[in-house]
């Protein structure tokens, strides 16, 4: 005996819970289903919330009308007699009965179920039908662009070509939903997470050891808060395998422009201060205003850095990564190039510069789909 399908409202409850950040177990409990059932739903949908069923058109026969047809046939009525009180043509009733086992075998419930199944004809995905669009999307995915960046950039690159339009949700669906399959499955590795289905994420903040003589972020100039003036930076470290290798990251708040620090000798305060000062000194004076960092021990020599470069360091509050939002977001992007659990010391200076160039060449929504390189070039041109 086959399993009875769950009503659409149960699926809606499950995917609503997932969209709010619930775990698989929590979402299954909220919908009143087993964890196994929820797992299969996620696997089938790729973690993408299914579209709600479209209401049945008034032009189509309803279950109630099909029941009247069944009663009329059982009573020996002609098709014309059945059609008249329903306000339907006799030909409509004739086609309905003929496609559902004829006058003797017609059953309202089974006819209605078959009609719903026929209405769900598989439609070819847009990216499967449009080879030119698919090729462009795959090219940008291979460069680690996000689906949202791709969707927005298509409008910029092809403003007069409506065929070169696709939403980011369609790209996700084509990657994750098994039934769609318009894009190559291996391209999921080019997404920031590298996962084969979408899921909510939770962040965990690590407490830091207090550093003496810190100047807190609350004292940072107001011009840094609204990002109106360039030259205010955010910094952090990304950690490699077994916490034994590191890369430093610097992100300019106004343009999201990225610079990477090569730290082959580890994250000691001495090494980080030296690498950071060497990178900052390459900048023109108007781009050296402030630096915001978390309370990591690598910033123990912050006073010496300020004396050497003239750049004041401001420290975030404990467990407040959102105070370096631009840097946190960029560090997430960098994990596409430097996955967790890999030896970051194996990457050369040249490789770090190449990765920074690629990220600075990605369009950003917050920059109205300009790239950080383009935004930085405009700022530099305005001040020269």
JOTA-V555295 format. One record per residue. N is the residue number from 1. RES is the residue in three letters. PSI is psi in whole degrees, -180 to 180 (NA if undefined). Layout:
n=N res=RES psi=PSI
n=N res=RES psi=PSI
This chain:
n=1 res=UNK psi=126
n=2 res=UNK psi=161
n=3 res=UNK psi=139
n=4 res=UNK psi=126
n=5 res=UNK psi=143
n=6 res=UNK psi=143
n=7 res=UNK psi=156
n=8 res=UNK psi=-31
n=9 res=UNK psi=-32
n=10 res=UNK psi=-44
n=11 res=UNK psi=-40
n=12 res=UNK psi=-42
n=13 res=UNK psi=-44
n=14 res=UNK psi=-50
n=15 res=UNK psi=-26
n=16 res=UNK psi=-43
n=17 res=UNK psi=-41
n=18 res=UNK psi=-41
n=19 res=UNK psi=-26
n=20 res=UNK psi=-1
n=21 res=UNK psi=7
n=22 res=UNK psi=149
n=23 res=UNK psi=170
n=24 res=UNK psi=-46
n=25 res=UNK psi=-43
n=26 res=UNK psi=-41
n=27 res=UNK psi=-39
n=28 res=UNK psi=-42
n=29 res=UNK psi=-41
n=30 res=UNK psi=-33
n=31 res=UNK psi=-8
n=32 res=UNK psi=32
n=33 res=UNK psi=172
n=34 res=UNK psi=158
n=35 res=UNK psi=-35
n=36 res=UNK psi=-43
n=37 res=UNK psi=-43
n=38 res=UNK psi=-39
n=39 res=UNK psi=-44
n=40 res=UNK psi=-38
n=41 res=UNK psi=-42
n=42 res=UNK psi=-39
n=43 res=UNK psi=-41
n=44 res=UNK psi=-38
n=45 res=UNK psi=-6
n=46 res=UNK psi=19
n=47 res=UNK psi=-1
n=48 res=UNK psi=128
n=49 res=UNK psi=123
n=50 res=UNK psi=149
n=51 res=UNK psi=143
n=52 res=UNK psi=151
n=53 res=UNK psi=138
n=54 res=UNK psi=133
n=55 res=UNK psi=145
n=56 res=UNK psi=137
n=57 res=UNK psi=146
n=58 res=UNK psi=-18
n=59 res=UNK psi=-19
n=60 res=UNK psi=152
n=61 res=UNK psi=140
n=62 res=UNK psi=170
n=63 res=UNK psi=-39
n=64 res=UNK psi=-41
n=65 res=UNK psi=-38
n=66 res=UNK psi=-33
n=67 res=UNK psi=-38
n=68 res=UNK psi=-38
n=69 res=UNK psi=-45
n=70 res=UNK psi=-43
n=71 res=UNK psi=-42
n=72 res=UNK psi=-41
n=73 res=UNK psi=-41
n=74 res=UNK psi=-30
n=75 res=UNK psi=-3
n=76 res=UNK psi=17
n=77 res=UNK psi=154
n=78 res=UNK psi=165
n=79 res=UNK psi=-35
n=80 res=UNK psi=-41
n=81 res=UNK psi=-36
n=82 res=UNK psi=-39
n=83 res=UNK psi=-34
n=84 res=UNK psi=-53
n=85 res=UNK psi=-20
n=86 res=UNK psi=-13
n=87 res=UNK psi=26
n=88 res=UNK psi=160
n=89 res=UNK psi=155
n=90 res=UNK psi=-33
n=91 res=UNK psi=-35
n=92 res=UNK psi=-45
n=93 res=UNK psi=-39
n=94 res=UNK psi=-46
n=95 res=UNK psi=-39
n=96 res=UNK psi=-46
n=97 res=UNK psi=-41
n=98 res=UNK psi=-37
n=99 res=UNK psi=-3
n=100 res=UNK psi=55
n=101 res=UNK psi=8
n=102 res=UNK psi=178
n=103 res=UNK psi=-36
n=104 res=UNK psi=-31
n=105 res=UNK psi=2
n=106 res=UNK psi=130
n=107 res=UNK psi=130
n=108 res=UNK psi=-48
n=109 res=UNK psi=-47
n=110 res=UNK psi=-36
n=111 res=UNK psi=-41
n=112 res=UNK psi=-40
n=113 res=UNK psi=-41
n=114 res=UNK psi=-35
n=115 res=UNK psi=-42
n=116 res=UNK psi=-42
n=117 res=UNK psi=-40
n=118 res=UNK psi=-33
n=119 res=UNK psi=-23
n=120 res=UNK psi=56
n=121 res=UNK psi=136
n=122 res=UNK psi=126
n=123 res=UNK psi=139
n=124 res=UNK psi=129
n=125 res=UNK psi=148
n=126 res=UNK psi=-41
n=127 res=UNK psi=-21
n=128 res=UNK psi=-34
n=129 res=UNK psi=-33
n=130 res=UNK psi=96
n=131 res=UNK psi=-40
n=132 res=UNK psi=-44
n=133 res=UNK psi=-44
n=134 res=UNK psi=-42
n=135 res=UNK psi=-41
n=136 res=UNK psi=-41
n=137 res=UNK psi=-44
n=138 res=UNK psi=-35
n=139 res=UNK psi=-42
n=140 res=UNK psi=-34
n=141 res=UNK psi=-40
n=142 res=UNK psi=-20
n=143 res=UNK psi=12
n=144 res=UNK psi=24
n=145 res=UNK psi=147
n=146 res=UNK psi=157
n=147 res=UNK psi=-36
n=148 res=UNK psi=-40
n=149 res=UNK psi=-40
n=150 res=UNK psi=-46
n=151 res=UNK psi=-45
n=152 res=UNK psi=-39
n=153 res=UNK psi=-30
n=154 res=UNK psi=-39
n=155 res=UNK psi=-33
n=156 res=UNK psi=-43
n=157 res=UNK psi=-32
n=158 res=UNK psi=65
n=159 res=UNK psi=-25
n=160 res=UNK psi=15
n=161 res=UNK psi=94
n=162 res=UNK psi=-20
n=163 res=UNK psi=-20
n=164 res=UNK psi=54
n=165 res=UNK psi=137
n=166 res=UNK psi=139
n=167 res=UNK psi=157
n=168 res=UNK psi=-30
n=169 res=UNK psi=-35
n=170 res=UNK psi=-38
n=171 res=UNK psi=-45
n=172 res=UNK psi=-45
n=173 res=UNK psi=-40
n=174 res=UNK psi=-26
n=175 res=UNK psi=-41
n=176 res=UNK psi=-38
n=177 res=UNK psi=120
n=178 res=UNK psi=-38
n=179 res=UNK psi=-20
n=180 res=UNK psi=-62
n=181 res=UNK psi=30
n=182 res=UNK psi=-30
n=183 res=UNK psi=152
n=184 res=UNK psi=132
n=185 res=UNK psi=-34
n=186 res=UNK psi=-14
n=187 res=UNK psi=-12
n=188 res=UNK psi=-25
n=189 res=UNK psi=-17
n=190 res=UNK psi=-11
n=191 res=UNK psi=159
n=192 res=UNK psi=-41
n=193 res=UNK psi=-23
n=194 res=UNK psi=9
n=195 res=UNK psi=163
n=196 res=UNK psi=3
n=197 res=UNK psi=158
n=198 res=UNK psi=146
n=199 res=UNK psi=154
n=200 res=UNK psi=156
n=201 res=UNK psi=153
n=202 res=UNK psi=139
n=203 res=UNK psi=146
n=204 res=UNK psi=124
n=205 res=UNK psi=140
n=206 res=UNK psi=126
n=207 res=UNK psi=148
n=208 res=UNK psi=155
n=209 res=UNK psi=137
n=210 res=UNK psi=139
n=211 res=UNK psi=137
n=212 res=UNK psi=150
n=213 res=UNK psi=34
n=214 res=UNK psi=143
n=215 res=UNK psi=116
n=216 res=UNK psi=162
n=217 res=UNK psi=-24
n=218 res=UNK psi=-18
n=219 res=UNK psi=4
n=220 res=UNK psi=143
n=221 res=UNK psi=147
n=222 res=UNK psi=-30
n=223 res=UNK psi=-25
n=224 res=UNK psi=-29
n=225 res=UNK psi=-45
n=226 res=UNK psi=2
n=227 res=UNK psi=18
n=228 res=UNK psi=-29
n=229 res=UNK psi=127
n=230 res=UNK psi=164
n=231 res=UNK psi=2
n=232 res=UNK psi=123
n=233 res=UNK psi=157
n=234 res=UNK psi=141
n=235 res=UNK psi=160
n=236 res=UNK psi=177
n=237 res=UNK psi=143
n=238 res=UNK psi=145
n=239 res=UNK psi=139
n=240 res=UNK psi=-161
n=241 res=UNK psi=131
n=242 res=UNK psi=25
n=243 res=UNK psi=39
n=244 res=UNK psi=-2
n=245 res=UNK psi=150
n=246 res=UNK psi=155
n=247 res=UNK psi=135
n=248 res=UNK psi=145
n=249 res=UNK psi=138
n=250 res=UNK psi=127
n=251 res=UNK psi=127
n=252 res=UNK psi=128
n=253 res=UNK psi=-37
n=254 res=UNK psi=-40
n=255 res=UNK psi=-9
n=256 res=UNK psi=22
n=257 res=UNK psi=137
n=258 res=UNK psi=139
n=259 res=UNK psi=143
n=260 res=UNK psi=143
n=261 res=UNK psi=128
n=262 res=UNK psi=121
n=263 res=UNK psi=68
n=264 res=UNK psi=-21
n=265 res=UNK psi=15
n=266 res=UNK psi=-180
n=267 res=UNK psi=27
n=268 res=UNK psi=155
n=269 res=UNK psi=-37
n=270 res=UNK psi=-48
n=271 res=UNK psi=-44
n=272 res=UNK psi=-43
n=273 res=UNK psi=-42
n=274 res=UNK psi=-48
n=275 res=UNK psi=-39
n=276 res=UNK psi=-44
n=277 res=UNK psi=-40
n=278 res=UNK psi=-38
n=279 res=UNK psi=-44
n=280 res=UNK psi=-37
n=281 res=UNK psi=-15
n=282 res=UNK psi=-14
n=283 res=UNK psi=151
n=284 res=UNK psi=159
n=285 res=UNK psi=-38
n=286 res=UNK psi=-5
n=287 res=UNK psi=17
n=288 res=UNK psi=79
n=289 res=UNK psi=-48
n=290 res=UNK psi=166
n=291 res=UNK psi=130
n=292 res=UNK psi=131
n=293 res=UNK psi=163
n=294 res=UNK psi=-174
n=295 res=UNK psi=43
n=296 res=UNK psi=150
n=297 res=UNK psi=-17
n=298 res=UNK psi=-13
n=299 res=UNK psi=21
n=300 res=UNK psi=-28
n=301 res=UNK psi=33
n=302 res=UNK psi=-33
n=303 res=UNK psi=-41
n=304 res=UNK psi=-39
n=305 res=UNK psi=-43
n=306 res=UNK psi=-40
n=307 res=UNK psi=-41
n=308 res=UNK psi=-34
n=309 res=UNK psi=-19
n=310 res=UNK psi=8
n=311 res=UNK psi=123
n=312 res=UNK psi=135
n=313 res=UNK psi=132
n=314 res=UNK psi=137
n=315 res=UNK psi=139
n=316 res=UNK psi=161
n=317 res=UNK psi=156
n=318 res=UNK psi=141
n=319 res=UNK psi=42
n=320 res=UNK psi=63
n=321 res=UNK psi=-23
n=322 res=UNK psi=-16
n=323 res=UNK psi=-10
n=324 res=UNK psi=53
n=325 res=UNK psi=-43
n=326 res=UNK psi=-40
n=327 res=UNK psi=-41
n=328 res=UNK psi=-44
n=329 res=UNK psi=-43
n=330 res=UNK psi=-38
n=331 res=UNK psi=-35
n=332 res=UNK psi=-42
n=333 res=UNK psi=-37
n=334 res=UNK psi=-23
n=335 res=UNK psi=-15
n=336 res=UNK psi=-30
n=337 res=UNK psi=-32
n=338 res=UNK psi=79
n=339 res=UNK psi=152
n=340 res=UNK psi=143
n=341 res=UNK psi=5
n=342 res=UNK psi=160
n=343 res=UNK psi=105
n=344 res=UNK psi=-18
n=345 res=UNK psi=-12
n=346 res=UNK psi=-10
n=347 res=UNK psi=134
n=348 res=UNK psi=170
n=349 res=UNK psi=-41
n=350 res=UNK psi=-40
n=351 res=UNK psi=-41
n=352 res=UNK psi=-42
n=353 res=UNK psi=-37
n=354 res=UNK psi=-43
n=355 res=UNK psi=-43
n=356 res=UNK psi=-39
n=357 res=UNK psi=-40
n=358 res=UNK psi=-45
n=359 res=UNK psi=-36
n=360 res=UNK psi=-11
n=361 res=UNK psi=4
n=362 res=UNK psi=135
n=363 res=UNK psi=145
n=364 res=UNK psi=136
n=365 res=UNK psi=-41
n=366 res=UNK psi=-17
n=367 res=UNK psi=19
n=368 res=UNK psi=41
n=369 res=UNK psi=20
n=370 res=UNK psi=166
n=371 res=UNK psi=156
n=372 res=UNK psi=-37
n=373 res=UNK psi=-42
n=374 res=UNK psi=-42
n=375 res=UNK psi=-41
n=376 res=UNK psi=-41
n=377 res=UNK psi=-38
n=378 res=UNK psi=-41
n=379 res=UNK psi=-42
n=380 res=UNK psi=-41
n=381 res=UNK psi=-34
n=382 res=UNK psi=-23
n=383 res=UNK psi=5
n=384 res=UNK psi=NA
